[in-house]
Amino acid sequence: MPQPKAPTDLLAFVAVLVTGIALLLIGVPPESLAIVVVALAGLYGAWVGTGGRPRR
C-alpha cells in the first residue's frame, strides 16, 4: 500500500472544509452542498487511486 501524500491530503482537506463553510455562510442549501461534496470526494478518490484493483 503506497503512503499517502500527507501535505497534499491535508491541503485538500482544509480547502474542501473552508469551501464548504464559505458556501454555507453565503446561503447555499445543505442539500446542494452534499451533492458537491460527494462529487468532490469521488474525484479525489480517483486521483489518489483508492478503491481500485490491487496491483501486484
CHARMM internal coordinates of N, CA and C (Angstrom, degrees):
IC EDIT
DIST 1 N 1 CA 1.4550
DIST 1 CA 1 C 1.5252
ANGL 1 N 1 CA 1 C 108.51
DIST 1 C 2 N 1.3362
ANGL 1 CA 1 C 2 N 117.87
DIHE 1 N 1 CA 1 C 2 N 124.20
DIST 2 N 2 CA 1.4658
ANGL 1 C 2 N 2 CA 119.78
DIHE 1 CA 1 C 2 N 2 CA 179.84
DIST 2 CA 2 C 1.5157
ANGL 2 N 2 CA 2 C 111.32
DIHE 1 C 2 N 2 CA 2 C -71.36
DIST 2 C 3 N 1.3137
ANGL 2 CA 2 C 3 N 115.14
DIHE 2 N 2 CA 2 C 3 N 147.73
DIST 3 N 3 CA 1.4591
ANGL 2 C 3 N 3 CA 120.84
DIHE 2 CA 2 C 3 N 3 CA 178.01
DIST 3 CA 3 C 1.5243
ANGL 3 N 3 CA 3 C 109.70
DIHE 2 C 3 N 3 CA 3 C -73.86
DIST 3 C 4 N 1.3360
ANGL 3 CA 3 C 4 N 117.84
DIHE 3 N 3 CA 3 C 4 N 135.30
DIST 4 N 4 CA 1.4624
ANGL 3 C 4 N 4 CA 119.36
DIHE 3 CA 3 C 4 N 4 CA 177.61
DIST 4 CA 4 C 1.5256
ANGL 4 N 4 CA 4 C 110.86
DIHE 3 C 4 N 4 CA 4 C -68.47
DIST 4 C 5 N 1.3221
ANGL 4 CA 4 C 5 N 114.31
DIHE 4 N 4 CA 4 C 5 N 154.26
DIST 5 N 5 CA 1.4585
ANGL 4 C 5 N 5 CA 120.28
DIHE 4 CA 4 C 5 N 5 CA 177.28
DIST 5 CA 5 C 1.5226
ANGL 5 N 5 CA 5 C 107.72
DIHE 4 C 5 N 5 CA 5 C -81.86
DIST 5 C 6 N 1.3181
ANGL 5 CA 5 C 6 N 116.58
DIHE 5 N 5 CA 5 C 6 N 96.33
DIST 6 N 6 CA 1.4659
ANGL 5 C 6 N 6 CA 121.57
DIHE 5 CA 5 C 6 N 6 CA -172.01
DIST 6 CA 6 C 1.5273
ANGL 6 N 6 CA 6 C 113.38
DIHE 5 C 6 N 6 CA 6 C -56.71
DIST 6 C 7 N 1.3393
ANGL 6 CA 6 C 7 N 121.08
DIHE 6 N 6 CA 6 C 7 N -49.79
DIST 7 N 7 CA 1.4716
ANGL 6 C 7 N 7 CA 118.64
DIHE 6 CA 6 C 7 N 7 CA -178.93
DIST 7 CA 7 C 1.5306
ANGL 7 N 7 CA 7 C 112.14
DIHE 6 C 7 N 7 CA 7 C -63.40
DIST 7 C 8 N 1.3353
ANGL 7 CA 7 C 8 N 116.99
DIHE 7 N 7 CA 7 C 8 N -38.21
DIST 8 N 8 CA 1.4608
ANGL 7 C 8 N 8 CA 120.37
DIHE 7 CA 7 C 8 N 8 CA 179.65
DIST 8 CA 8 C 1.5209
ANGL 8 N 8 CA 8 C 110.60
DIHE 7 C 8 N 8 CA 8 C -67.09
DIST 8 C 9 N 1.3411
ANGL 8 CA 8 C 9 N 116.90
DIHE 8 N 8 CA 8 C 9 N -42.72
DIST 9 N 9 CA 1.4561
ANGL 8 C 9 N 9 CA 120.55
DIHE 8 CA 8 C 9 N 9 CA 179.15
DIST 9 CA 9 C 1.5201
ANGL 9 N 9 CA 9 C 111.36
DIHE 8 C 9 N 9 CA 9 C -63.56
DIST 9 C 10 N 1.3212
ANGL 9 CA 9 C 10 N 116.52
DIHE 9 N 9 CA 9 C 10 N -42.21
DIST 10 N 10 CA 1.4633
ANGL 9 C 10 N 10 CA 120.15
DIHE 9 CA 9 C 10 N 10 CA 179.25
DIST 10 CA 10 C 1.5192
ANGL 10 N 10 CA 10 C 111.25
DIHE 9 C 10 N 10 CA 10 C -64.91
DIST 10 C 11 N 1.3161
ANGL 10 CA 10 C 11 N 116.45
DIHE 10 N 10 CA 10 C 11 N -42.51
DIST 11 N 11 CA 1.4652
ANGL 10 C 11 N 11 CA 120.87
DIHE 10 CA 10 C 11 N 11 CA 179.11
DIST 11 CA 11 C 1.5301
ANGL 11 N 11 CA 11 C 110.64
DIHE 10 C 11 N 11 CA 11 C -63.26
DIST 11 C 12 N 1.3307
ANGL 11 CA 11 C 12 N 116.99
DIHE 11 N 11 CA 11 C 12 N -42.75
DIST 12 N 12 CA 1.4685
ANGL 11 C 12 N 12 CA 120.53
DIHE 11 CA 11 C 12 N 12 CA 178.50
DIST 12 CA 12 C 1.5257
ANGL 12 N 12 CA 12 C 110.85
DIHE 11 C 12 N 12 CA 12 C -63.95
DIST 12 C 13 N 1.3259
ANGL 12 CA 12 C 13 N 117.12
DIHE 12 N 12 CA 12 C 13 N -42.11
DIST 13 N 13 CA 1.4641
ANGL 12 C 13 N 13 CA 121.17
DIHE 12 CA 12 C 13 N 13 CA 179.44
DIST 13 CA 13 C 1.5294
ANGL 13 N 13 CA 13 C 111.31
DIHE 12 C 13 N 13 CA 13 C -61.83
DIST 13 C 14 N 1.3271
ANGL 13 CA 13 C 14 N 116.27
DIHE 13 N 13 CA 13 C 14 N -47.67
DIST 14 N 14 CA 1.4616
ANGL 13 C 14 N 14 CA 120.31
DIHE 13 CA 13 C 14 N 14 CA -178.90
DIST 14 CA 14 C 1.5291
ANGL 14 N 14 CA 14 C 110.68
DIHE 13 C 14 N 14 CA 14 C -65.27
DIST 14 C 15 N 1.3394
ANGL 14 CA 14 C 15 N 116.84
DIHE 14 N 14 CA 14 C 15 N -39.65
DIST 15 N 15 CA 1.4674
ANGL 14 C 15 N 15 CA 119.74
DIHE 14 CA 14 C 15 N 15 CA -179.75
DIST 15 CA 15 C 1.5260
ANGL 15 N 15 CA 15 C 111.20
DIHE 14 C 15 N 15 CA 15 C -63.95
DIST 15 C 16 N 1.3158
ANGL 15 CA 15 C 16 N 117.26
DIHE 15 N 15 CA 15 C 16 N -43.39
DIST 16 N 16 CA 1.4726
ANGL 15 C 16 N 16 CA 120.39
DIHE 15 CA 15 C 16 N 16 CA 178.94
DIST 16 CA 16 C 1.5226
ANGL 16 N 16 CA 16 C 110.63
DIHE 15 C 16 N 16 CA 16 C -67.36
DIST 16 C 17 N 1.3226
ANGL 16 CA 16 C 17 N 117.10
DIHE 16 N 16 CA 16 C 17 N -40.44
DIST 17 N 17 CA 1.4647
ANGL 16 C 17 N 17 CA 120.50
DIHE 16 CA 16 C 17 N 17 CA 179.21
DIST 17 CA 17 C 1.5314
ANGL 17 N 17 CA 17 C 111.49
DIHE 16 C 17 N 17 CA 17 C -62.98
DIST 17 C 18 N 1.3179
ANGL 17 CA 17 C 18 N 117.00
DIHE 17 N 17 CA 17 C 18 N -46.51
DIST 18 N 18 CA 1.4668
ANGL 17 C 18 N 18 CA 120.94
DIHE 17 CA 17 C 18 N 18 CA 179.91
DIST 18 CA 18 C 1.5219
ANGL 18 N 18 CA 18 C 110.86
DIHE 17 C 18 N 18 CA 18 C -65.36
DIST 18 C 19 N 1.3301
ANGL 18 CA 18 C 19 N 116.84
DIHE 18 N 18 CA 18 C 19 N -40.58
DIST 19 N 19 CA 1.4643
ANGL 18 C 19 N 19 CA 120.16
DIHE 18 CA 18 C 19 N 19 CA 178.15
DIST 19 CA 19 C 1.5224
ANGL 19 N 19 CA 19 C 110.94
DIHE 18 C 19 N 19 CA 19 C -63.01
DIST 19 C 20 N 1.3254
ANGL 19 CA 19 C 20 N 117.03
DIHE 19 N 19 CA 19 C 20 N -43.48
DIST 20 N 20 CA 1.4649
ANGL 19 C 20 N 20 CA 120.64
DIHE 19 CA 19 C 20 N 20 CA 178.62
DIST 20 CA 20 C 1.5158
ANGL 20 N 20 CA 20 C 112.56
DIHE 19 C 20 N 20 CA 20 C -61.68
DIST 20 C 21 N 1.3206
ANGL 20 CA 20 C 21 N 116.29
DIHE 20 N 20 CA 20 C 21 N -43.62
DIST 21 N 21 CA 1.4702
ANGL 20 C 21 N 21 CA 120.12
DIHE 20 CA 20 C 21 N 21 CA 178.55
DIST 21 CA 21 C 1.5205
ANGL 21 N 21 CA 21 C 110.84
DIHE 20 C 21 N 21 CA 21 C -64.65
DIST 21 C 22 N 1.3342
ANGL 21 CA 21 C 22 N 116.54
DIHE 21 N 21 CA 21 C 22 N -42.22
DIST 22 N 22 CA 1.4688
ANGL 21 C 22 N 22 CA 120.00
DIHE 21 CA 21 C 22 N 22 CA 179.19
DIST 22 CA 22 C 1.5280
ANGL 22 N 22 CA 22 C 111.15
DIHE 21 C 22 N 22 CA 22 C -62.91
DIST 22 C 23 N 1.3284
ANGL 22 CA 22 C 23 N 116.81
DIHE 22 N 22 CA 22 C 23 N -42.68
DIST 23 N 23 CA 1.4678
ANGL 22 C 23 N 23 CA 119.42
DIHE 22 CA 22 C 23 N 23 CA 179.30
DIST 23 CA 23 C 1.5270
ANGL 23 N 23 CA 23 C 111.48
DIHE 22 C 23 N 23 CA 23 C -64.43
DIST 23 C 24 N 1.3222
ANGL 23 CA 23 C 24 N 117.12
DIHE 23 N 23 CA 23 C 24 N -38.91
DIST 24 N 24 CA 1.4657
ANGL 23 C 24 N 24 CA 119.43
DIHE 23 CA 23 C 24 N 24 CA 177.06
DIST 24 CA 24 C 1.5244
ANGL 24 N 24 CA 24 C 111.25
DIHE 23 C 24 N 24 CA 24 C -65.52
DIST 24 C 25 N 1.3279
ANGL 24 CA 24 C 25 N 117.04
DIHE 24 N 24 CA 24 C 25 N -38.80
DIST 25 N 25 CA 1.4666
ANGL 24 C 25 N 25 CA 120.27
DIHE 24 CA 24 C 25 N 25 CA -179.13
DIST 25 CA 25 C 1.5230
ANGL 25 N 25 CA 25 C 112.84
DIHE 24 C 25 N 25 CA 25 C -68.60
DIST 25 C 26 N 1.3424
ANGL 25 CA 25 C 26 N 117.93
DIHE 25 N 25 CA 25 C 26 N -28.90
DIST 26 N 26 CA 1.4602
ANGL 25 C 26 N 26 CA 118.47
DIHE 25 CA 25 C 26 N 26 CA 178.85
DIST 26 CA 26 C 1.5241
ANGL 26 N 26 CA 26 C 112.27
DIHE 25 C 26 N 26 CA 26 C -88.18
DIST 26 C 27 N 1.3395
ANGL 26 CA 26 C 27 N 116.85
DIHE 26 N 26 CA 26 C 27 N -0.14
DIST 27 N 27 CA 1.4556
ANGL 26 C 27 N 27 CA 119.08
DIHE 26 CA 26 C 27 N 27 CA 171.46
DIST 27 CA 27 C 1.5120
ANGL 27 N 27 CA 27 C 117.16
DIHE 26 C 27 N 27 CA 27 C 103.34
DIST 27 C 28 N 1.3278
ANGL 27 CA 27 C 28 N 118.50
DIHE 27 N 27 CA 27 C 28 N 15.71
DIST 28 N 28 CA 1.4630
ANGL 27 C 28 N 28 CA 120.40
DIHE 27 CA 27 C 28 N 28 CA 176.68
DIST 28 CA 28 C 1.5234
ANGL 28 N 28 CA 28 C 107.81
DIHE 27 C 28 N 28 CA 28 C -71.90
DIST 28 C 29 N 1.3366
ANGL 28 CA 28 C 29 N 118.08
DIHE 28 N 28 CA 28 C 29 N 132.25
DIST 29 N 29 CA 1.4653
ANGL 28 C 29 N 29 CA 120.18
DIHE 28 CA 28 C 29 N 29 CA 179.94
DIST 29 CA 29 C 1.5369
ANGL 29 N 29 CA 29 C 111.26
DIHE 28 C 29 N 29 CA 29 C -63.10
DIST 29 C 30 N 1.3299
ANGL 29 CA 29 C 30 N 117.67
DIHE 29 N 29 CA 29 C 30 N 140.94
DIST 30 N 30 CA 1.4667
ANGL 29 C 30 N 30 CA 121.01
DIHE 29 CA 29 C 30 N 30 CA -178.76
DIST 30 CA 30 C 1.5298
ANGL 30 N 30 CA 30 C 113.67
DIHE 29 C 30 N 30 CA 30 C -57.24
DIST 30 C 31 N 1.3358
ANGL 30 CA 30 C 31 N 117.51
DIHE 30 N 30 CA 30 C 31 N -30.30
DIST 31 N 31 CA 1.4656
ANGL 30 C 31 N 31 CA 120.49
DIHE 30 CA 30 C 31 N 31 CA 179.30
DIST 31 CA 31 C 1.5322
ANGL 31 N 31 CA 31 C 110.54
DIHE 30 C 31 N 31 CA 31 C -64.27
DIST 31 C 32 N 1.3144
ANGL 31 CA 31 C 32 N 116.51
DIHE 31 N 31 CA 31 C 32 N -42.27
DIST 32 N 32 CA 1.4618
ANGL 31 C 32 N 32 CA 120.66
DIHE 31 CA 31 C 32 N 32 CA 178.43
DIST 32 CA 32 C 1.5269
ANGL 32 N 32 CA 32 C 110.51
DIHE 31 C 32 N 32 CA 32 C -68.33
DIST 32 C 33 N 1.3050
ANGL 32 CA 32 C 33 N 116.45
DIHE 32 N 32 CA 32 C 33 N -38.08
DIST 33 N 33 CA 1.4532
ANGL 32 C 33 N 33 CA 120.68
DIHE 32 CA 32 C 33 N 33 CA 179.16
DIST 33 CA 33 C 1.5217
ANGL 33 N 33 CA 33 C 111.07
DIHE 32 C 33 N 33 CA 33 C -65.03
DIST 33 C 34 N 1.3245
ANGL 33 CA 33 C 34 N 117.18
DIHE 33 N 33 CA 33 C 34 N -36.60
DIST 34 N 34 CA 1.4665
ANGL 33 C 34 N 34 CA 120.89
DIHE 33 CA 33 C 34 N 34 CA 178.80
DIST 34 CA 34 C 1.5206
ANGL 34 N 34 CA 34 C 111.21
DIHE 33 C 34 N 34 CA 34 C -61.93
DIST 34 C 35 N 1.3246
ANGL 34 CA 34 C 35 N 117.51
DIHE 34 N 34 CA 34 C 35 N -39.66
DIST 35 N 35 CA 1.4646
ANGL 34 C 35 N 35 CA 121.43
DIHE 34 CA 34 C 35 N 35 CA 178.66
DIST 35 CA 35 C 1.5215
ANGL 35 N 35 CA 35 C 110.48
DIHE 34 C 35 N 35 CA 35 C -63.25
DIST 35 C 36 N 1.3206
ANGL 35 CA 35 C 36 N 116.47
DIHE 35 N 35 CA 35 C 36 N -43.46
DIST 36 N 36 CA 1.4617
ANGL 35 C 36 N 36 CA 120.90
DIHE 35 CA 35 C 36 N 36 CA -179.63
DIST 36 CA 36 C 1.5313
ANGL 36 N 36 CA 36 C 110.41
DIHE 35 C 36 N 36 CA 36 C -65.32
DIST 36 C 37 N 1.3269
ANGL 36 CA 36 C 37 N 117.47
DIHE 36 N 36 CA 36 C 37 N -41.22
DIST 37 N 37 CA 1.4631
ANGL 36 C 37 N 37 CA 121.41
DIHE 36 CA 36 C 37 N 37 CA -178.77
DIST 37 CA 37 C 1.5320
ANGL 37 N 37 CA 37 C 110.86
DIHE 36 C 37 N 37 CA 37 C -64.88
DIST 37 C 38 N 1.3202
ANGL 37 CA 37 C 38 N 117.37
DIHE 37 N 37 CA 37 C 38 N -41.59
DIST 38 N 38 CA 1.4624
ANGL 37 C 38 N 38 CA 120.36
DIHE 37 CA 37 C 38 N 38 CA 178.55
DIST 38 CA 38 C 1.5258
ANGL 38 N 38 CA 38 C 110.42
DIHE 37 C 38 N 38 CA 38 C -63.77
DIST 38 C 39 N 1.3175
ANGL 38 CA 38 C 39 N 116.97
DIHE 38 N 38 CA 38 C 39 N -41.65
DIST 39 N 39 CA 1.4649
ANGL 38 C 39 N 39 CA 120.21
DIHE 38 CA 38 C 39 N 39 CA 178.92
DIST 39 CA 39 C 1.5261
ANGL 39 N 39 CA 39 C 111.09
DIHE 38 C 39 N 39 CA 39 C -65.08
DIST 39 C 40 N 1.3258
ANGL 39 CA 39 C 40 N 117.53
DIHE 39 N 39 CA 39 C 40 N -43.82
DIST 40 N 40 CA 1.4630
ANGL 39 C 40 N 40 CA 120.35
DIHE 39 CA 39 C 40 N 40 CA 179.12
DIST 40 CA 40 C 1.5213
ANGL 40 N 40 CA 40 C 111.56
DIHE 39 C 40 N 40 CA 40 C -66.00
DIST 40 C 41 N 1.3161
ANGL 40 CA 40 C 41 N 117.54
DIHE 40 N 40 CA 40 C 41 N -37.48
DIST 41 N 41 CA 1.4657
ANGL 40 C 41 N 41 CA 120.07
DIHE 40 CA 40 C 41 N 41 CA 178.14
DIST 41 CA 41 C 1.5252
ANGL 41 N 41 CA 41 C 110.81
DIHE 40 C 41 N 41 CA 41 C -64.54
DIST 41 C 42 N 1.3260
ANGL 41 CA 41 C 42 N 117.02
DIHE 41 N 41 CA 41 C 42 N -39.16
DIST 42 N 42 CA 1.4613
ANGL 41 C 42 N 42 CA 120.54
DIHE 41 CA 41 C 42 N 42 CA 176.93
DIST 42 CA 42 C 1.5151
ANGL 42 N 42 CA 42 C 112.19
DIHE 41 C 42 N 42 CA 42 C -64.83
DIST 42 C 43 N 1.3111
ANGL 42 CA 42 C 43 N 116.77
DIHE 42 N 42 CA 42 C 43 N -42.39
DIST 43 N 43 CA 1.4655
ANGL 42 C 43 N 43 CA 120.28
DIHE 42 CA 42 C 43 N 43 CA 177.48
DIST 43 CA 43 C 1.5222
ANGL 43 N 43 CA 43 C 111.73
DIHE 42 C 43 N 43 CA 43 C -64.69
DIST 43 C 44 N 1.3200
ANGL 43 CA 43 C 44 N 116.60
DIHE 43 N 43 CA 43 C 44 N -41.51
DIST 44 N 44 CA 1.4621
ANGL 43 C 44 N 44 CA 119.92
DIHE 43 CA 43 C 44 N 44 CA 178.88
DIST 44 CA 44 C 1.5335
ANGL 44 N 44 CA 44 C 110.78
DIHE 43 C 44 N 44 CA 44 C -65.56
DIST 44 C 45 N 1.3307
ANGL 44 CA 44 C 45 N 116.55
DIHE 44 N 44 CA 44 C 45 N -40.65
DIST 45 N 45 CA 1.4599
ANGL 44 C 45 N 45 CA 120.30
DIHE 44 CA 44 C 45 N 45 CA 177.57
DIST 45 CA 45 C 1.5195
ANGL 45 N 45 CA 45 C 111.93
DIHE 44 C 45 N 45 CA 45 C -62.36
DIST 45 C 46 N 1.3154
ANGL 45 CA 45 C 46 N 116.57
DIHE 45 N 45 CA 45 C 46 N -38.59
DIST 46 N 46 CA 1.4622
ANGL 45 C 46 N 46 CA 120.02
DIHE 45 CA 45 C 46 N 46 CA 176.95
DIST 46 CA 46 C 1.5207
ANGL 46 N 46 CA 46 C 110.92
DIHE 45 C 46 N 46 CA 46 C -68.28
DIST 46 C 47 N 1.3222
ANGL 46 CA 46 C 47 N 117.18
DIHE 46 N 46 CA 46 C 47 N -35.09
DIST 47 N 47 CA 1.4564
ANGL 46 C 47 N 47 CA 120.88
DIHE 46 CA 46 C 47 N 47 CA -179.73
DIST 47 CA 47 C 1.5334
ANGL 47 N 47 CA 47 C 111.30
DIHE 46 C 47 N 47 CA 47 C -67.77
DIST 47 C 48 N 1.3457
ANGL 47 CA 47 C 48 N 116.79
DIHE 47 N 47 CA 47 C 48 N -43.05
DIST 48 N 48 CA 1.4654
ANGL 47 C 48 N 48 CA 119.72
DIHE 47 CA 47 C 48 N 48 CA 179.83
DIST 48 CA 48 C 1.5127
ANGL 48 N 48 CA 48 C 111.90
DIHE 47 C 48 N 48 CA 48 C -79.88
DIST 48 C 49 N 1.3097
ANGL 48 CA 48 C 49 N 117.56
DIHE 48 N 48 CA 48 C 49 N -18.27
DIST 49 N 49 CA 1.4583
ANGL 48 C 49 N 49 CA 119.96
DIHE 48 CA 48 C 49 N 49 CA 176.38
DIST 49 CA 49 C 1.5107
ANGL 49 N 49 CA 49 C 114.32
DIHE 48 C 49 N 49 CA 49 C 89.49
DIST 49 C 50 N 1.3107
ANGL 49 CA 49 C 50 N 118.91
DIHE 49 N 49 CA 49 C 50 N 25.87
DIST 50 N 50 CA 1.4588
ANGL 49 C 50 N 50 CA 120.69
DIHE 49 CA 49 C 50 N 50 CA 177.97
DIST 50 CA 50 C 1.5137
ANGL 50 N 50 CA 50 C 109.88
DIHE 49 C 50 N 50 CA 50 C -84.31
DIST 50 C 51 N 1.3244
ANGL 50 CA 50 C 51 N 116.09
DIHE 50 N 50 CA 50 C 51 N 149.79
DIST 51 N 51 CA 1.4578
ANGL 50 C 51 N 51 CA 120.85
DIHE 50 CA 50 C 51 N 51 CA 175.05
DIST 51 CA 51 C 1.5042
ANGL 51 N 51 CA 51 C 115.37
DIHE 50 C 51 N 51 CA 51 C 86.03
DIST 51 C 52 N 1.2871
ANGL 51 CA 51 C 52 N 118.05
DIHE 51 N 51 CA 51 C 52 N 3.33
DIST 52 N 52 CA 1.4684
ANGL 51 C 52 N 52 CA 120.42
DIHE 51 CA 51 C 52 N 52 CA 179.91
DIST 52 CA 52 C 1.5202
ANGL 52 N 52 CA 52 C 111.44
DIHE 51 C 52 N 52 CA 52 C -92.68
DIST 52 C 53 N 1.3280
ANGL 52 CA 52 C 53 N 114.67
DIHE 52 N 52 CA 52 C 53 N -176.62
DIST 53 N 53 CA 1.4552
ANGL 52 C 53 N 53 CA 119.19
DIHE 52 CA 52 C 53 N 53 CA 176.63
DIST 53 CA 53 C 1.5214
ANGL 53 N 53 CA 53 C 109.48
DIHE 52 C 53 N 53 CA 53 C -70.74
DIST 53 C 54 N 1.3286
ANGL 53 CA 53 C 54 N 117.02
DIHE 53 N 53 CA 53 C 54 N 141.29
DIST 54 N 54 CA 1.4630
ANGL 53 C 54 N 54 CA 118.37
DIHE 53 CA 53 C 54 N 54 CA 177.54
DIST 54 CA 54 C 1.5269
ANGL 54 N 54 CA 54 C 111.14
DIHE 53 C 54 N 54 CA 54 C -68.50
DIST 54 C 55 N 1.3173
ANGL 54 CA 54 C 55 N 115.97
DIHE 54 N 54 CA 54 C 55 N 137.53
DIST 55 N 55 CA 1.4587
ANGL 54 C 55 N 55 CA 120.45
DIHE 54 CA 54 C 55 N 55 CA 179.53
DIST 55 CA 55 C 1.5184
ANGL 55 N 55 CA 55 C 110.04
DIHE 54 C 55 N 55 CA 55 C -90.21
DIST 55 C 56 N 1.3070
ANGL 55 CA 55 C 56 N 115.13
DIHE 55 N 55 CA 55 C 56 N 150.71
DIST 56 N 56 CA 1.4677
ANGL 55 C 56 N 56 CA 119.54
DIHE 55 CA 55 C 56 N 56 CA -179.85
DIST 56 CA 56 C 1.4971
ANGL 56 N 56 CA 56 C 111.42
DIHE 55 C 56 N 56 CA 56 C -90.02
END
COOR INIT
IC SEED 1 N 1 CA 1 C
IC BUILD
